[in-house]
Amino acid sequence: MVSKKLNNIIEALGKHQDTDSVRVLNEIGTNCANDEVRELASKALVKKNIKESLEVVIKNKGKGINDLSARVAMSAINELLALKDKQIATVVLDEVINSDAEKEVIDTARSVKALMSFSA
């Protein structure tokens, strides 16, 4: 279980306006060996709802919606579905779908985009 202090740090980084917070959440949070830390970092990145943060959780193999842990991936997907404004997420998903990314990443993006269209 993640300590309350670490949870507060991740939450604060998620609310921070500086785009450097995206880098910290990406480098430290989404690369952590602990599933719960990766889950919290992914949630914080999605809640930021800016292109840079959404790219981390949507475009990268092994992170966010593409995490090897089903719990982390589903948590990131649920956060995307819960967004009030899905416009930026949709743009990033479209970029992935139309890119030369790995097939698994494209397929996941396509599936998430379909889910988002039903949750609108």
Backbone torsions as a table, in degrees:
resi	resn	phi	psi	omega
1	MET	NA	135.0	-179.2
2	VAL	-74.7	138.9	-179.8
3	SER	-67.2	155.2	178.7
4	LYS	-60.6	-35.6	-179.7
5	LYS	-64.0	-46.0	179.0
6	LEU	-65.5	-41.1	177.3
7	ASN	-58.5	-43.4	179.7
8	ASN	-65.1	-37.5	178.8
9	ILE	-64.6	-46.3	179.4
10	ILE	-63.4	-42.4	179.1
11	GLU	-62.4	-42.5	179.1
12	ALA	-63.9	-42.0	177.1
13	LEU	-61.8	-36.1	178.3
14	GLY	-65.3	-31.0	-179.3
15	LYS	-89.6	-14.2	-176.7
16	HIS	-67.3	136.3	-176.5
17	GLN	-78.2	-25.4	-177.6
18	ASP	-66.3	132.1	-179.8
19	THR	-68.6	-13.4	175.6
20	ASP	-64.6	-24.3	177.0
21	SER	-64.6	-30.5	176.2
22	VAL	-64.0	-42.9	179.2
23	ARG	-61.9	-43.7	-179.3
24	VAL	-65.3	-46.3	178.7
25	LEU	-61.9	-36.8	178.8
26	ASN	-69.1	-53.7	-174.4
27	GLU	-67.8	-41.9	-175.2
28	ILE	-96.1	-47.5	-174.7
29	GLY	-72.9	-51.9	-175.0
30	THR	-79.4	-10.7	177.9
31	ASN	-100.1	1.3	-177.4
32	CYS	-69.8	147.3	177.9
33	ALA	-72.7	-20.5	-177.4
34	ASN	-84.0	121.6	-179.4
35	ASP	-57.4	-41.0	-176.5
36	GLU	-65.4	-38.0	177.3
37	VAL	-66.4	-44.1	177.9
38	ARG	-62.0	-38.8	178.5
39	GLU	-62.9	-47.8	179.7
40	LEU	-63.5	-40.4	179.3
41	ALA	-65.4	-43.2	178.6
42	SER	-62.2	-43.8	178.2
43	LYS	-60.3	-45.3	-179.6
44	ALA	-62.0	-40.8	179.1
45	LEU	-65.2	-40.5	178.9
46	VAL	-66.7	-43.8	-178.4
47	LYS	-62.0	-27.9	176.6
48	LYS	-60.6	-36.2	175.9
49	ASN	54.0	44.8	172.0
50	ILE	-121.1	158.0	-173.3
51	LYS	-55.3	-45.7	-177.0
52	GLU	-60.8	-41.8	-178.3
53	SER	-74.3	-37.9	179.6
54	LEU	-69.3	-32.4	176.9
55	GLU	-62.0	-37.6	179.4
56	VAL	-60.2	-46.9	-174.2
57	VAL	-85.2	-13.3	-178.2
58	ILE	-106.0	-40.6	-171.4
59	LYS	-87.8	-23.6	-170.4
60	ASN	-92.8	127.4	175.5
61	LYS	-66.6	133.4	178.4
62	GLY	86.9	3.4	179.9
63	LYS	-131.6	152.9	174.0
64	GLY	55.8	-121.9	-177.3
65	ILE	-69.7	-13.8	-179.9
66	ASN	-106.5	14.3	-178.9
67	ASP	-64.9	147.5	178.8
68	LEU	-69.6	-23.4	176.2
69	SER	-84.3	122.4	179.3
70	ALA	-60.1	-35.8	-179.5
71	ARG	-62.3	-45.4	-179.9
72	VAL	-66.2	-46.6	-178.8
73	ALA	-61.4	-46.4	-179.2
74	MET	-66.4	-35.2	177.4
75	SER	-63.1	-44.0	178.3
76	ALA	-64.6	-41.6	178.7
77	ILE	-63.1	-45.0	179.1
78	ASN	-61.6	-37.4	176.8
79	GLU	-65.3	-40.7	177.2
80	LEU	-61.9	-42.9	-179.9
81	LEU	-66.1	-28.0	-177.9
82	ALA	-82.9	-10.5	-179.9
83	LEU	-59.7	136.5	175.9
84	LYS	-73.4	-43.2	177.9
85	ASP	-106.8	105.8	-175.6
86	LYS	-96.7	6.1	-173.6
87	GLN	-60.7	-48.8	-177.9
88	ILE	-66.8	-41.4	179.1
89	ALA	-61.1	-40.4	179.4
90	THR	-63.9	-40.2	178.0
91	VAL	-62.3	-45.7	-179.4
92	VAL	-65.5	-41.5	177.3
93	LEU	-60.6	-43.4	178.1
94	ASP	-62.2	-39.9	178.1
95	GLU	-60.4	-42.2	179.9
96	VAL	-67.5	-45.1	-178.5
97	ILE	-60.2	-35.7	-177.8
98	ASN	-94.9	11.2	-178.0
99	SER	-99.2	-177.6	176.6
100	ASP	-102.5	30.6	178.0
101	ALA	-66.1	170.8	178.5
102	GLU	-61.2	148.2	-176.4
103	LYS	-54.3	-42.5	-179.6
104	GLU	-60.6	-41.5	-179.3
105	VAL	-67.1	-42.7	178.2
106	ILE	-64.1	-44.8	180.0
107	ASP	-62.2	-40.6	178.3
108	THR	-65.4	-44.0	178.6
109	ALA	-60.7	-41.5	178.8
110	ARG	-62.8	-42.4	179.2
111	SER	-65.5	-43.2	179.6
112	VAL	-65.3	-40.4	178.7
113	LYS	-62.2	-40.0	177.1
114	ALA	-62.3	-45.2	178.2
115	LEU	-60.6	-40.3	179.8
116	MET	-64.3	-35.2	-179.5
117	SER	-68.0	-28.0	178.1
118	PHE	-82.4	-21.9	-176.2
119	SER	-94.1	-0.2	-177.5
120	ALA	-70.6	NA	NA
